[in-house]
Amino acid sequence: MLPQTSPTSNPAELLDAALKFAARRWSIIPTIGKRAAGLWKPFQDRPADGRTLRRMFARKGITGLAVILGSASGGLACRDYDDADAYRRWAAAHPDLAATLPTVKTSRGYHVYFAGPDGFHDLEYGEYRGDAGHYCLLPPSAHPNGPIYTWRIPLPDGELPVLDPVRAGLLTLTQADSSKLKHPSRSSKDKLTHTQAPPKQTQSYTLHVSDGSIDDVIRATLPNGPGQRNRRLFDLARRLKSVMPDATMDSLEVIVRAWHTRALAIITTKEWLITWIDFRTAWAKVKRPIGATMAEIVTAAKGQTPTNADAIGKLTSLCRSLQEHHGAGRVWPLACRMAGSKIGVGHDTAARIIKMLCSEGTIELVTPAGPKGSKRAAEYRFLGGMS
């Protein structure tokens, strides 16, 4: 957790805070007043590393630091309330969120931080900022009028929650449906953003993932290095099957967009369309959610087995259910003793049936079992078609 700020900002304190924010993979830049201290466009795509931050914050006259929002900082979003009363009305209507979401006290109002959909909206009492074309001052920056930005509610030790800003009351449906991103008002005295280029025509996506279980799924499946995107997308699909098995593509898209935004700093294939195609391919292959127990797999197999089926039919259904659980084309382990116990025959009989199913082409032996005494079971793939 970041330390509380002192009454005045100083270069050493600013750099220390910048490095802590950067450890969250946030894209941080120094500021003089409310404006970036130099070019900041390069950091809209990739955060500055520690060495670069030390060089930038060594410049004379630095009075603050800012975070570039949206994809530059893993999907970071901010609801800027430039009217304190507007913030208090929201907080009264959403006390649980107001008590937990990281919140900064500004000179006139509040900044509320969370992970949210990409976009920018100029609102009646502030702004919704969630794209890399905008940034916000962070504590312990000094406002030109004198006050120091401070945390009213500190950042958590871990990831910020992924929120649907509409459901959270931070953005109305009419505002969320707007497809044009607007420039922030230049006349406002307390705007903490600055744009270097006209905003893009971008569609805003409402993120219906306020349920903590969805946020857990996203965090659990984020890659931690290059080359993991496809594998982690398959994991994302399997986990989502466990919490929302009947999800529509529309609801899945906003979740995968949140995953993609937070993974952008790590993955090398950055195009959204490729990730969306790969996820939909994975979703179609997953027939059983991640985390299903063997008992659940056996129950599913029994549901596919005719009541008058013999041991061969029962074991065939079990193999089909194992394949559905693990996903199309993937291998799964099965020991003869385990198979026999699940269909009510001895392990020798189960071994004969498995050998027969391999001979008939119903299943394929991919990896033989380990040597005698080994606990490594043989691995198979079901070839007989899935119901």
Stockholm file with secondary structure:
# STOCKHOLM 1.0

chainA/1-387         MLPQTSPTSNPAELLDAALKFAARRWSIIPTIGKRAAGLWKPFQDRPADGRTLRRMFARKGITGLAVILGSASGGLACRDYDDADAYRRWAAAHPDLAATLPTVKTSRGYHVYFAGPDGFHDLEYGEYRGDAGHYCLLPPSAHPNGPIYTWRIPLPDGELPVLDPVRAGLLTLTQADSSKLKHPSRSSKDKLTHTQAPPKQTQSYTLHVSDGSIDDVIRATLPNGPGQRNRRLFDLARRLKSVMPDATMDSLEVIVRAWHTRALAIITTKEWLITWIDFRTAWAKVKRPIGATMAEIVTAAKGQTPTNADAIGKLTSLCRSLQEHHGAGRVWPLACRMAGSKIGVGHDTAARIIKMLCSEGTIELVTPAGPKGSKRAAEYRFLGGMS
#=GR chainA/1-387 SS CCCCCCSSCCHHHHHHHHHHHHTTTCEEEEEETTEESSCCGGGGTSCCCHHHHHHHHTSTTCCEEEEECBGGGTSEEEEEESSHHHHHHHHHHCHHHHHHSCEEECSSSEEEEEECCSCEEEETTEEEECSTTCEEEETTCBCTTSCBCEEEECCCSSCCCBCCTTTTTSSCHHHHTCCBCCCCCSSCTTCCCCCSSCCCBCCCCCCCCCSHHHHHHHHHHCCSSTTCHHHHHHHHHHHHHHHCTTCCHHHHHHHHHHHHHHHTTTCSCCCHHHHHHHHHHHHHHCCSCTTCCHHHHHHHHHHTSCTTCCHHHHHHHHHHHHHHHHCTTCCEECCHHHHHHHHTSCHHHHHHHHHHHHHHTSEEEEECCCSTTCCCCCEEEECSCCC
#=GC SS_cons         CCCCCCSSCCHHHHHHHHHHHHTTTCEEEEEETTEESSCCGGGGTSCCCHHHHHHHHTSTTCCEEEEECBGGGTSEEEEEESSHHHHHHHHHHCHHHHHHSCEEECSSSEEEEEECCSCEEEETTEEEECSTTCEEEETTCBCTTSCBCEEEECCCSSCCCBCCTTTTTSSCHHHHTCCBCCCCCSSCTTCCCCCSSCCCBCCCCCCCCCSHHHHHHHHHHCCSSTTCHHHHHHHHHHHHHHHCTTCCHHHHHHHHHHHHHHHTTTCSCCCHHHHHHHHHHHHHHCCSCTTCCHHHHHHHHHHTSCTTCCHHHHHHHHHHHHHHHHCTTCCEECCHHHHHHHHTSCHHHHHHHHHHHHHHTSEEEEECCCSTTCCCCCEEEECSCCC
//
